[in-house]
Amino acid sequence: MARKPAKIASQKRDAGIKKTCPTCESEMEMTRVMRSEGPSGMYWVCTDYKCATVLTKTGVQLEQLELR
């Protein structure tokens, strides 16, 4: 049986796609978010952590993250 290649991580697959933060115009990056409350998964997160804007993969803006 032939081996299947490993799945490419979302960050590599979306490498050509860049998003800018709607709040502060900084660059955003695809990140895996683990939450104790609410849904976890892959989200676009602003690289300016003072802003803490989070978007879903489809572009819906969520409430700001509380970084601990």
ABEGO torsion letter per residue (X at the ends): XBBBBBBBBAAAAAAABBBBBAAAGBBBBBBBBBBABEBBEBBBBBABAAAGBBBBAAGBBBBBBBBX
